[in-house]
């Protein structure tokens, strides 16, 4: 059978909608992964063992099990305990928490890498432990972590495709809907792959700009 890409433009709106939803999911899940990643890293380093040990155990659990299995557990498990979340938010939360575990390791290493003299200087100026973390240690660690967290964000973008198994609208599910009407899987999957690649290029460009600005600040 020959390939026929002439059918693709007719479904441009569906594919474009999938791209927009993919970007939105990436932004939301990425924000969750950064916020929870910082929380896990700070708690595991500076919190009590009662809080830090369980958090680190949960982080290892997320890193040691498949993302798809975690999404199924969130999707079907939460409803069984009376927590009714829309599929979209369940997917975003599951994806964000999965990458929070990886980002936590990055933030933890970057927190350790901040010069101890910074803490001593802040304390000498009258800043307490919490204020020192908020105003000096965490901001510097974030700047150092940016390239690695950015790489994780690119991987997260590609993993949004897994959400299609939950019926969440994103690029792969949009392509599948077009395929169900045209019976042209190669054309639409190839187009989806190309769109992922273009979005990846845009993300890499933005991250490179951010990295240059960080280097200028440091």
C-alpha positions as CSV (number, residue, x, y, z in Angstrom):
1,X,0.0,0.0,0.0
2,X,1.4,3.4,-0.9
3,X,1.6,6.3,1.6
4,X,-0.8,9.2,1.2
5,X,0.0,12.3,3.3
6,X,-2.7,14.3,1.5
7,X,-5.2,13.2,4.1
8,X,-3.2,14.8,7.0
9,X,-4.1,18.5,6.3
10,X,-7.8,17.7,6.7
11,X,-7.1,16.7,10.3
12,X,-4.8,19.6,11.1
13,X,-7.2,21.0,13.6
14,X,-7.4,17.7,15.5
15,X,-3.6,17.4,15.5
16,X,-3.1,21.0,16.6
17,X,-5.5,20.5,19.4
18,X,-3.4,17.5,20.5
19,X,-0.3,19.6,20.4
20,X,-1.8,22.3,22.6
21,X,-3.0,19.8,25.1
22,X,0.4,18.1,25.2
23,X,2.1,21.4,25.9
24,X,-0.4,22.3,28.6
25,X,0.0,18.8,30.3
26,X,3.8,19.3,30.1
27,X,3.7,22.7,31.8
28,X,1.3,21.6,34.5
29,X,3.0,18.3,35.3
30,X,6.4,20.0,35.0
31,X,5.3,22.6,37.6
32,X,4.2,19.8,39.9
33,X,7.4,17.9,39.5
34,X,9.5,20.9,40.4
35,X,7.4,22.0,43.4
36,X,7.2,18.5,44.9
37,X,10.8,17.7,43.9
38,X,12.0,20.7,45.9
39,X,9.8,19.8,48.8
40,X,11.1,16.2,48.9
41,X,14.7,17.3,48.6
42,X,14.5,20.0,51.3
43,X,12.5,17.7,53.7
44,X,14.9,14.8,53.2
45,X,17.9,17.0,53.9
46,X,16.7,19.4,56.6
47,X,13.5,17.7,58.0
48,X,13.1,15.2,60.7
49,X,13.5,11.5,60.1
50,X,9.8,11.0,60.8
51,X,9.1,13.1,57.6
52,X,12.2,12.5,55.5
53,X,12.4,8.7,55.6
54,X,8.8,8.0,54.3
55,X,9.2,10.7,51.6
56,X,12.4,9.1,50.4
57,X,10.8,5.7,50.4
58,X,7.9,7.1,48.3
59,X,10.4,8.7,45.9
60,X,12.2,5.4,45.4
61,X,8.9,3.7,44.8
62,X,8.1,6.2,42.0
63,X,11.5,5.7,40.4
64,X,11.4,1.9,40.8
65,X,8.0,1.2,39.1
66,X,6.7,1.8,35.6
67,X,5.0,5.1,34.9
68,X,2.1,3.3,33.2
69,X,1.4,1.2,36.3
70,X,1.5,4.3,38.5
71,X,-1.0,6.0,36.2
72,X,-3.4,3.0,36.5
73,X,-3.0,3.0,40.2
74,X,-3.9,6.7,40.4
75,X,-6.7,6.4,37.8
76,X,-8.5,3.4,39.3
77,X,-7.2,3.5,42.9
78,X,-8.2,7.1,43.9
79,X,-11.8,6.5,42.9
80,X,-11.9,3.4,45.2
81,X,-11.0,5.5,48.2
82,X,-13.6,8.2,47.4
83,X,-11.3,10.7,45.6
84,X,-13.0,11.5,42.4
85,X,-10.6,13.4,40.0
86,X,-11.2,14.0,36.3
87,X,-9.0,11.8,34.1
88,X,-7.1,14.9,33.0
89,X,-6.0,15.9,36.5
90,X,-5.3,12.4,37.5
91,X,-2.9,12.0,34.6
92,X,-1.2,15.3,35.2
93,X,-0.8,14.5,38.9
94,X,0.6,11.1,38.2
95,X,3.0,12.3,35.6
96,X,4.1,15.2,37.8
97,X,4.7,13.1,40.9
98,X,6.6,10.5,38.8
99,X,9.1,13.2,37.7
100,X,9.1,14.8,41.1
101,X,11.0,11.8,42.4
102,X,13.8,12.3,39.7
103,X,13.9,16.0,40.2
104,X,14.2,15.5,44.0
105,X,17.5,13.7,43.4
106,X,18.8,16.5,41.3
107,X,17.7,19.2,43.8
108,X,19.2,17.3,46.6
109,X,22.6,17.1,44.9
110,X,22.4,20.8,44.0
111,X,21.5,21.7,47.6
112,X,24.6,19.8,48.8
113,X,26.7,21.7,46.3
114,X,25.9,25.1,47.6
115,X,28.9,26.6,49.5
116,X,28.4,26.3,53.3
117,X,29.8,29.8,53.5
118,X,26.5,31.0,52.1
119,X,24.7,29.6,55.1
120,X,27.2,31.1,57.6
121,X,27.0,34.5,55.9
122,X,23.2,34.5,56.0
123,X,23.2,33.5,59.7
124,X,25.7,36.2,60.5
125,X,23.2,38.7,59.0
126,X,20.4,37.5,61.3
127,X,18.6,35.2,58.9
128,X,17.0,32.1,60.5
129,X,17.2,28.6,59.1
130,X,14.0,28.8,57.1
131,X,14.8,32.3,55.7
132,X,18.3,31.2,54.8
133,X,16.9,28.3,52.8
134,X,14.2,30.4,51.0
135,X,16.4,33.4,50.2
136,X,19.9,31.9,49.6
137,X,20.2,28.2,49.4
138,X,17.2,27.1,47.4
139,X,17.5,29.9,44.7
140,X,21.1,29.0,44.1
141,X,20.3,25.3,44.0
142,X,17.5,26.0,41.5
143,X,19.9,27.8,39.2
144,X,22.4,24.9,39.3
145,X,19.6,22.4,38.7
146,X,18.1,24.1,35.7
147,X,19.9,22.2,32.9
148,X,19.1,18.8,34.4
149,X,15.5,19.6,35.3
150,X,15.1,21.0,31.8
151,X,16.3,17.7,30.3
152,X,13.7,15.9,32.6
153,X,11.0,18.3,31.2
154,X,11.9,17.2,27.7
155,X,11.5,13.5,28.6
156,X,8.3,14.4,30.5
157,X,6.9,15.9,27.2
158,X,7.5,12.7,25.4
159,X,5.9,10.7,28.2
160,X,2.7,12.6,27.9
161,X,1.9,10.1,25.1
162,X,1.3,7.5,27.9
163,X,-1.8,9.4,29.0
164,X,-3.5,8.4,25.8
165,X,-4.3,5.0,27.5
166,X,-6.5,6.9,30.0
167,X,-8.4,8.6,27.2
168,X,-6.8,12.0,27.9
169,X,-6.6,14.2,24.9
170,X,-3.0,14.8,23.8
171,X,-1.1,14.4,20.5
172,X,-1.0,10.6,20.3
173,X,-4.7,10.2,21.1
174,X,-5.5,12.9,18.5
175,X,-3.6,11.0,15.9
176,X,-5.4,7.8,16.8
177,X,-8.7,9.5,16.3
178,X,-7.7,10.6,12.9
179,X,-6.5,7.1,12.1
180,X,-9.8,5.6,13.2
181,X,-11.5,7.6,10.4
182,X,-8.9,7.4,7.7
183,X,-7.2,4.0,8.3
184,X,-3.8,5.7,7.7
185,X,-1.7,4.8,10.7
186,X,1.7,5.5,9.3
187,X,0.9,9.0,8.0
188,X,-0.6,10.2,11.2
189,X,1.9,8.5,13.6
190,X,4.7,9.9,11.5
191,X,3.1,13.4,11.6
192,X,2.7,13.1,15.4
193,X,6.4,12.1,15.7
194,X,7.4,15.2,13.6
195,X,5.3,17.5,15.8
196,X,6.8,16.0,18.9
197,X,10.2,16.7,17.5
198,X,9.4,20.3,16.6
199,X,8.0,20.9,20.1
200,X,11.2,19.4,21.5
201,X,13.3,21.7,19.4
202,X,11.3,24.7,20.7
203,X,11.8,23.5,24.3
204,X,15.5,23.0,23.8
205,X,15.8,26.5,22.4
206,X,14.0,28.1,25.3
207,X,16.1,26.0,27.8
208,X,19.3,27.1,26.1
209,X,18.2,30.8,26.5
210,X,17.4,30.2,30.1
211,X,20.8,28.4,30.7
212,X,22.7,31.4,29.2
213,X,20.8,33.8,31.4
214,X,21.6,31.6,34.4
215,X,25.3,31.6,33.5
216,X,25.2,35.4,33.2
217,X,23.6,35.7,36.7
218,X,26.2,33.3,38.2
